[in-house]
């Protein structure tokens, strides 16, 4: 197919489906994500251990420096990317201090963290928005 016509199927599919032709890949989840309540930013990046896994850590907290500070808390560790989602691991909710089975996927530019017990369809999802940088204050101490 000539190079200039390659975009035609994508444009047609996007118009019909209302979605992007580009499927989210394993790297899409990496970066800084603000919680819906705008009270924390979580950085997702490859884990140091185990290799190949994705980890999410709180790198900004509106309560930094107070007793409610959650700076540095590891909130997700997911072992593999499959079927457009990171799976086979856990997510941690610092509000109730519990670990759950988890899945993380990027959908329509948002990062969806799904926490569940048993099967994924019975879980709860939190949507995060990508941010380019951390808010100026308060600052999490390294």
N, CA, C and O of each residue as an XYZ file, in Angstrom:
568
protein
N       0.854     -1.172      0.000
C       0.000      0.000      0.000
C       0.900      1.235      0.000
O       1.865      1.275      0.764
N       0.620      2.236     -0.825
C       1.439      3.445     -0.822
C       1.430      4.095      0.550
O       0.426      4.060      1.262
N       2.572      4.694      0.914
C       2.747      5.272      2.240
C       1.665      6.281      2.588
O       1.174      6.278      3.716
N       1.274      7.153      1.648
C       0.303      8.200      1.966
C      -1.104      7.659      2.167
O      -1.955      8.381      2.685
N      -1.384      6.423      1.779
C      -2.722      5.862      1.969
C      -2.823      4.989      3.219
O      -3.912      4.518      3.547
N      -1.733      4.767      3.911
C      -1.746      3.909      5.101
C      -2.639      4.462      6.199
O      -3.197      3.690      6.979
N      -2.785      5.758      6.278
C      -3.582      6.364      7.338
C      -5.083      6.219      7.101
O      -5.864      6.365      8.041
N      -5.505      5.935      5.870
C      -6.939      5.879      5.550
C      -7.674      4.840      6.395
O      -8.704      5.180      6.976
N      -7.201      3.578      6.499
C      -7.925      2.618      7.335
C      -8.030      3.075      8.788
O      -9.068      2.886      9.423
N      -6.982      3.664      9.308
C      -7.002      4.127     10.693
C      -8.026      5.236     10.880
O      -8.782      5.224     11.851
N      -8.058      6.192      9.961
C      -9.019      7.293     10.059
C     -10.441      6.765      9.982
O     -11.308      7.188     10.747
N     -10.683      5.837      9.057
C     -12.027      5.269      8.932
C     -12.427      4.495     10.184
O     -13.544      4.642     10.679
N     -11.512      3.670     10.695
C     -11.809      2.920     11.916
C     -12.041      3.859     13.092
O     -12.946      3.632     13.895
N     -11.236      4.907     13.202
C     -11.401      5.863     14.299
C     -12.748      6.542     14.225
O     -13.416      6.723     15.244
N     -13.151      6.918     13.028
C     -14.436      7.590     12.859
C     -15.588      6.658     13.203
O     -16.566      7.078     13.823
N     -15.479      5.406     12.807
C     -16.548      4.451     13.075
C     -16.589      4.016     14.536
O     -17.666      3.894     15.121
N     -15.434      3.784     15.116
C     -15.382      3.263     16.477
C     -15.236      4.355     17.524
O     -15.472      4.107     18.707
N     -14.855      5.555     17.115
C     -14.654      6.634     18.074
C     -13.430      6.409     18.940
O     -13.391      6.852     20.088
N     -12.433      5.729     18.405
C     -11.242      5.405     19.195
C     -10.005      5.549     18.341
O     -10.080      5.686     17.120
N      -8.877      5.516     19.000
C      -7.593      5.588     18.313
C      -7.233      4.220     17.777
O      -7.556      3.202     18.388
N      -6.560      4.194     16.631
C      -6.108      2.927     16.056
C      -4.912      2.372     16.812
O      -4.675      1.164     16.799
N      -4.176      3.221     17.453
C      -2.981      2.781     18.151
C      -3.369      2.127     19.468
O      -3.935      2.777     20.347
N      -3.073      0.870     19.603
C      -3.363      0.169     20.853
C      -2.331      0.579     21.900
O      -1.167      0.823     21.584
N      -2.774      0.648     23.126
C      -1.851      0.971     24.217
C      -0.868     -0.173     24.367
O      -1.253     -1.341     24.310
N       0.398      0.158     24.557
C       1.423     -0.852     24.755
C       1.875     -0.844     26.203
O       1.403     -0.033     26.999
N       2.786     -1.740     26.547
C       3.231     -1.843     27.933
C       3.868     -0.570     28.465
O       3.802     -0.317     29.668
N       4.486      0.246     27.603
C       5.140      1.481     28.055
C       4.148      2.608     28.327
O       4.493      3.568     29.016
N       2.935      2.517     27.806
C       1.939      3.586     27.965
C       1.652      3.921     29.427
O       1.342      5.068     29.747
N       1.750      2.947     30.303
C       1.437      3.178     31.717
C       2.562      3.904     32.446
O       2.345      4.438     33.534
N       3.747      3.934     31.869
C       4.878      4.571     32.534
C       4.705      6.081     32.564
O       4.223      6.683     31.605
N       5.107      6.685     33.680
C       5.034      8.130     33.813
C       4.343      8.547     35.104
O       4.138      7.741     36.012
N       3.991      9.829     35.160
C       3.359     10.420     36.348
C       1.858     10.510     36.150
O       1.383     10.949     35.103
N       1.108     10.085     37.176
C      -0.355     10.052     37.105
C      -0.954     10.646     38.377
O      -0.616     10.221     39.482
N      -1.842     11.626     38.223
C      -2.532     12.285     39.338
C      -3.823     11.534     39.651
O      -4.569     11.162     38.745
N      -4.079     11.315     40.935
C      -5.318     10.659     41.347
C      -6.516     11.550     41.040
O      -6.369     12.760     40.868
N      -7.695     10.951     40.974
C      -8.922     11.695     40.684
C      -9.181     12.775     41.731
O      -9.708     13.840     41.406
N      -8.813     12.508     42.985
C      -9.018     13.477     44.069
C      -7.947     14.568     44.080
O      -8.025     15.516     44.862
N      -6.940     14.428     43.200
C      -5.815     15.365     43.101
C      -5.033     15.469     44.416
O      -4.503     16.526     44.758
N      -4.975     14.349     45.143
C      -4.268     14.349     46.419
C      -2.956     13.565     46.390
O      -2.240     13.523     47.390
N      -2.635     12.946     45.253
C      -1.382     12.198     45.138
C      -1.011     12.037     43.669
O      -1.870     12.044     42.787
N       0.295     11.892     43.429
C       0.811     11.549     42.104
C       1.566     10.243     42.254
O       2.383     10.075     43.159
N       1.275      9.320     41.348
C       1.913      8.011     41.347
C       2.785      7.902     40.107
O       2.343      8.195     38.996
N       4.024      7.480     40.306
C       4.915      7.252     39.173
C       4.957      5.758     38.887
O       5.277      4.946     39.755
N       4.622      5.417     37.638
C       4.724      4.033     37.188
C       5.964      3.909     36.320
O       6.182      4.697     35.400
N       6.781      2.891     36.637
C       7.988      2.626     35.863
C       8.378      1.166     36.083
O       7.825      0.498     36.956
N       9.338      0.667     35.282
C       9.764     -0.725     35.475
C      10.290     -0.935     36.897
O      10.975     -0.075     37.450
N       9.962     -2.078     37.473
C      10.431     -2.428     38.815
C      11.916     -2.780     38.775
O      12.417     -3.299     37.778
N      12.603     -2.492     39.864
C      13.989     -2.949     39.999
C      13.989     -4.476     40.124
O      14.825     -5.154     39.526
N      13.060     -5.001     40.895
C      12.865     -6.448     41.082
C      11.374     -6.698     41.207
O      10.727     -5.956     41.946
N      10.794     -7.648     40.570
C      11.385     -8.527     39.574
C      11.515     -7.818     38.223
O      10.715     -6.945     37.886
N      12.520     -8.205     37.470
C      12.761     -7.615     36.153
C      11.544     -7.834     35.255
O      10.929     -8.901     35.274
N      11.209     -6.821     34.477
C      10.094     -6.921     33.540
C       8.744     -6.549     34.119
O       7.763     -6.452     33.383
N       8.676     -6.339     35.428
C       7.406     -5.980     36.073
C       7.237     -4.457     36.070
O       8.195     -3.719     35.841
N       6.019     -4.002     36.325
C       5.691     -2.582     36.421
C       5.375     -2.258     37.875
O       4.607     -2.968     38.525
N       5.977     -1.170     38.385
C       5.737     -0.740     39.761
C       5.179      0.677     39.776
O       5.532      1.503     38.933
N       4.318      0.947     40.728
C       3.776      2.281     40.930
C       4.070      2.739     42.348
O       3.782      2.027     43.310
N       4.648      3.937     42.479
C       5.041      4.468     43.780
C       4.525      5.894     43.918
O       4.563      6.660     42.955
N       4.043      6.259     45.104
C       3.582      7.618     45.368
C       4.802      8.531     45.447
O       5.685      8.333     46.280
N       4.840      9.538     44.566
C       5.990     10.455     44.521
C       5.596     11.884     44.910
O       6.464     12.744     45.069
N       4.300     12.139     45.063
C       3.816     13.427     45.561
C       2.535     13.156     46.340
O       1.671     12.399     45.898
N       2.428     13.785     47.504
C       1.263     13.612     48.370
C       0.907     14.977     48.942
O       1.776     15.686     49.448
N      -0.363     15.347     48.863
C      -0.791     16.650     49.406
C      -0.539     16.733     50.912
O      -0.477     17.825     51.477
N      -0.395     15.569     51.558
C      -0.152     15.512     53.001
C       1.322     15.299     53.342
O       1.648     14.918     54.467
N       2.217     15.544     52.377
C       3.653     15.337     52.621
C       4.094     16.113     53.855
O       3.748     17.282     54.030
N       4.869     15.437     54.709
C       5.385     16.065     55.922
C       4.447     16.015     57.108
O       4.790     16.507     58.183
N       3.257     15.425     56.939
C       2.295     15.292     58.039
C       2.214     13.814     58.434
O       2.778     12.964     57.745
N       1.523     13.499     59.528
C       1.366     12.082     59.893
C       0.629     11.256     58.827
O       0.779     10.034     58.794
N      -0.160     11.896     57.959
C      -0.893     11.179     56.906
C      -0.061     10.981     55.638
O      -0.575     10.465     54.646
N       1.193     11.375     55.651
C       2.108     11.301     54.506
C       2.204      9.872     53.968
O       2.452      8.938     54.730
N       2.006      9.701     52.649
C       2.186      8.392     52.005
C       3.309      8.428     50.971
O       3.398      7.535     50.128
N       4.156      9.437     51.024
C       5.274      9.551     50.082
C       6.107      8.276     50.103
O       6.434      7.749     51.166
N       6.442      7.793     48.919
C       7.312      6.630     48.792
C       6.617      5.289     48.883
O       7.258      4.257     48.685
N       5.323      5.268     49.178
C       4.613      3.995     49.326
C       4.463      3.331     47.955
O       4.004      3.954     46.998
N       4.854      2.067     47.878
C       4.674      1.266     46.676
C       3.219      0.836     46.633
O       2.758      0.122     47.523
N       2.488      1.264     45.603
C       1.050      0.954     45.557
C       0.697     -0.083     44.491
O      -0.450     -0.521     44.410
N       1.673     -0.476     43.675
C       1.374     -1.493     42.656
C       2.637     -2.213     42.230
O       3.710     -1.622     42.112
N       2.477     -3.506     42.003
C       3.527     -4.319     41.399
C       2.828     -5.368     40.552
O       2.140     -6.247     41.071
N       3.012     -5.267     39.245
C       2.318     -6.142     38.303
C       3.341     -6.823     37.407
O       4.187     -6.159     36.808
N       3.263     -8.140     37.316
C       4.323     -8.946     36.731
C       4.359     -8.986     35.210
O       5.441     -9.070     34.631
N       3.204     -8.927     34.545
C       3.248     -9.110     33.093
C       2.194     -8.266     32.382
O       1.164     -7.912     32.954
N       2.481     -7.955     31.121
C       1.566     -7.202     30.271
C       0.899     -8.193     29.335
O       1.572     -8.913     28.597
N      -0.440     -8.227     29.368
C      -1.190     -9.172     28.551
C      -2.559     -8.587     28.248
O      -3.216     -8.040     29.134
N      -2.991     -8.702     26.998
C      -4.324     -8.265     26.594
C      -4.580     -6.803     26.986
O      -5.623     -6.475     27.551
N      -3.607     -5.931     26.673
C      -3.677     -4.487     26.891
C      -3.779     -4.065     28.359
O      -4.299     -2.992     28.665
N      -3.279     -4.915     29.268
C      -3.287     -4.553     30.692
C      -2.096     -5.203     31.394
O      -1.629     -6.275     31.007
N      -1.618     -4.519     32.442
C      -0.623     -5.099     33.334
C      -1.382     -5.943     34.348
O      -2.364     -5.481     34.929
N      -0.935     -7.175     34.566
C      -1.653     -8.136     35.413
C      -0.697     -8.936     36.295
O       0.508     -8.687     36.329
N      -1.269     -9.896     37.000
C      -0.517    -10.842     37.833
C       0.330    -10.138     38.878
O       1.556    -10.243     38.891
N      -0.342     -9.437     39.729
C       0.350     -8.760     40.806
C      -0.662     -8.204     41.781
O      -1.756     -8.742     41.947
N      -0.278     -7.123     42.418
C      -1.131     -6.547     43.453
C      -1.156     -5.025     43.345
O      -0.272     -4.398     42.761
N      -2.202     -4.466     43.931
C      -2.288     -3.018     44.149
C      -2.586     -2.821     45.631
O      -3.278     -3.625     46.256
N      -2.057     -1.747     46.172
C      -2.199     -1.449     47.594
C      -2.972     -0.150     47.741
O      -2.667      0.843     47.080
N      -3.978     -0.164     48.613
C      -4.753      1.043     48.888
C      -4.299      1.587     50.235
O      -4.613      0.999     51.270
N      -3.559      2.708     50.247
C      -3.073      3.242     51.519
C      -4.188      3.761     52.426
O      -3.971      3.956     53.622
N      -5.379      3.986     51.866
C      -6.496      4.456     52.702
C      -6.968      3.367     53.648
O      -7.225      3.636     54.822
N      -7.087      2.122     53.147
C      -7.527      1.033     54.027
C      -6.378      0.081     54.390
O      -6.578     -0.913     55.088
N      -5.173      0.406     53.902
C      -3.964     -0.362     54.207
C      -4.093     -1.842     53.839
O      -3.665     -2.719     54.590
N      -4.700     -2.109     52.653
C      -4.889     -3.482     52.197
C      -4.342     -3.658     50.793
O      -4.368     -2.737     49.977
N      -3.837     -4.881     50.522
C      -3.407     -5.265     49.182
C      -4.532     -6.053     48.521
O      -5.236     -6.834     49.161
N      -4.676     -5.822     47.223
C      -5.676     -6.511     46.421
C      -5.008     -7.047     45.166
O      -3.924     -6.594     44.798
N      -5.643     -8.006     44.508
C      -5.212     -8.364     43.168
C      -5.423     -7.113     42.331
O      -6.275     -6.283     42.650
N      -4.645     -6.974     41.254
C      -4.774     -5.744     40.488
C      -4.535     -5.893     39.007
O      -3.957     -6.870     38.531
N      -5.005     -4.879     38.290
C      -4.756     -4.732     36.857
C      -4.654     -3.241     36.580
O      -5.370     -2.432     37.169
N      -3.750     -2.897     35.675
C      -3.556     -1.496     35.290
C      -3.598     -1.436     33.775
O      -2.928     -2.212     33.093
N      -4.395     -0.505     33.250
C      -4.462     -0.325     31.806
C      -4.640      1.148     31.475
O      -5.202      1.911     32.261
N      -4.153      1.537     30.301
C      -4.355      2.892     29.810
C      -5.487      2.828     28.801
O      -5.457      2.051     27.847
N      -6.493      3.672     29.042
C      -7.668      3.676     28.187
C      -8.105      5.117     27.975
O      -8.352      5.839     28.941
N      -8.204      5.537     26.728
C      -8.615      6.898     26.377
C      -7.758      7.950     27.072
O      -8.261      9.005     27.458
N      -6.476      7.670     27.232
C      -5.558      8.626     27.836
C      -5.539      8.635     29.355
O      -4.725      9.340     29.952
N      -6.409      7.876     29.992
C      -6.443      7.759     31.452
C      -5.800      6.438     31.861
O      -5.773      5.479     31.090
N      -5.289      6.406     33.075
C      -4.759      5.170     33.618
C      -5.802      4.624     34.586
O      -6.195      5.302     35.536
N      -6.240      3.410     34.342
C      -7.239      2.769     35.190
C      -6.558      1.724     36.062
O      -5.946      0.779     35.563
N      -6.674      1.910     37.370
C      -6.169      0.923     38.324
C      -7.384      0.155     38.837
O      -8.295      0.733     39.429
N      -7.382     -1.140     38.602
C      -8.493     -1.994     39.018
C      -8.020     -2.854     40.184
O      -7.061     -3.614     40.049
N      -8.688     -2.736     41.325
C      -8.383     -3.542     42.511
C      -9.541     -4.508     42.720
O     -10.707     -4.129     42.612
N      -9.205     -5.764     43.022
C     -10.272     -6.756     43.172
C      -9.854     -7.902     44.078
O      -8.670     -8.139     44.319
N     -10.861     -8.601     44.570
C     -10.686     -9.831     45.326
C     -11.384    -10.898     44.500
O     -12.554    -10.737     44.151
N     -10.704    -11.966     44.185
C     -11.325    -13.009     43.367
C     -11.174    -12.709     41.888
O     -10.090    -12.868     41.326
N     -12.273    -12.268     41.244
C     -12.253    -12.028     39.802
C     -12.321    -10.532     39.495
O     -12.947     -9.757     40.218
N     -11.669    -10.155     38.417
C     -11.526     -8.742     38.061
C     -12.861     -8.030     37.867
O     -12.981     -6.859     38.226
N     -13.859     -8.699     37.312
C     -15.145     -8.027     37.040
C     -15.832     -7.553     38.312
O     -16.706     -6.689     38.243
N     -15.471     -8.085     39.455
C     -16.097     -7.683     40.713
C     -15.306     -6.601     41.447
O     -15.586     -6.301     42.608
N     -14.324     -6.021     40.771
C     -13.457     -5.048     41.419
C     -13.933     -3.622     41.313
O     -15.047     -3.342     40.870
N     -13.067     -2.736     41.728
C     -13.314     -1.307     41.734
C     -12.170     -0.631     40.978
O     -11.010     -1.017     41.117
N     -12.510      0.386     40.175
C     -11.513      1.060     39.347
C     -11.352      2.506     39.762
O     -12.328      3.197     40.054
N     -10.103      2.957     39.783
C      -9.797      4.367     40.007
C      -9.096      4.880     38.762
O      -8.150      4.260     38.276
N      -9.564      6.026     38.237
C      -8.979      6.626     37.040
C      -8.018      7.736     37.418
O      -8.336      8.591     38.245
N      -6.839      7.722     36.809
C      -5.824      8.735     37.040
C      -5.551      9.474     35.734
O      -5.699      8.912     34.649
N      -5.152     10.735     35.849
C      -4.821     11.568     34.695
C      -3.316     11.762     34.633
O      -2.663     11.953     35.659
N      -2.768     11.711     33.417
C      -1.330     11.920     33.230
C      -0.982     13.372     33.536
O      -1.728     14.283     33.176
N       0.150     13.585     34.200
C       0.673     14.923     34.458
C       2.114     14.974     33.961
O       2.823     13.968     33.974
N       2.535     16.160     33.522
C       3.887     16.327     32.986
C       4.925     16.482     34.087
O       6.087     16.117     33.912
N       4.498     17.025     35.226
C       5.440     17.290     36.326
C       4.707     17.210     37.651
O       3.477     17.234     37.704
N       5.490     17.113     38.724
C       4.919     17.099     40.067
C       4.505     18.510     40.463
O       5.149     19.473     40.049
N       3.440     18.655     41.258
C       3.111     19.972     41.799
C       4.292     20.506     42.623
O       5.078     19.729     43.164
N       4.407     21.825     42.713
C       5.552     22.456     43.377
C       5.616     22.137     44.872
O       6.703     21.923     45.409
N       4.494     22.104     45.532
C       4.492     21.877     46.981
C       3.229     21.114     47.354
O       2.230     21.192     46.640
N       3.256     20.399     48.432
C       4.406     20.055     49.277
C       5.289     19.045     48.564
O       4.877     18.428     47.582
N       6.496     18.884     49.064
C       7.481     18.011     48.430
C       7.693     16.755     49.259
O       7.867     16.820     50.476
N       7.676     15.615     48.586
C       8.025     14.358     49.262
C       9.527     14.336     49.459
O      10.287     14.658     48.545
N       9.950     13.958     50.645
C      11.388     13.865     50.929
C      11.914     12.558     50.383
O      11.272     11.517     50.525
N      13.105     12.605     49.745
C      13.677     11.376     49.165
C      14.033     10.357     50.210
O      14.522      9.278     49.878
